[in-house]
Amino acid sequence: MTDDSDLELVLPPEEDRLAEHLASQRPFPTPGFRGTLGRHLAAIDPGYGPRPDRFSIMVSAYLGTGALFIALGALQAMGAL
């Protein structure tokens, strides 16, 4: 969320009162609901597990291939190919 304290908004008085009312009446879930939701999400989270062997080599290969295709596309766009 953004911090609205540094914004210099000038609202008409009726809109300012409405904004204060809406900010004060913002609903929050109860602590019991938040705790239950947190436990539920933790239980169904499969996690990421260990990375595959040679992960950095695979990523480098994908990046290199992508850069090669971009270079070939640029050469084709310039008419060099």
Protein Blocks (a to p, Z undefined) as FASTA:
>chain_A
ZZfklpccdddfklmmmmmmmmmmpccddfklmmmmmmmmmmmmnbjojadehklmmmmm
mmmmmmmmmmmmmmmmnopZZ
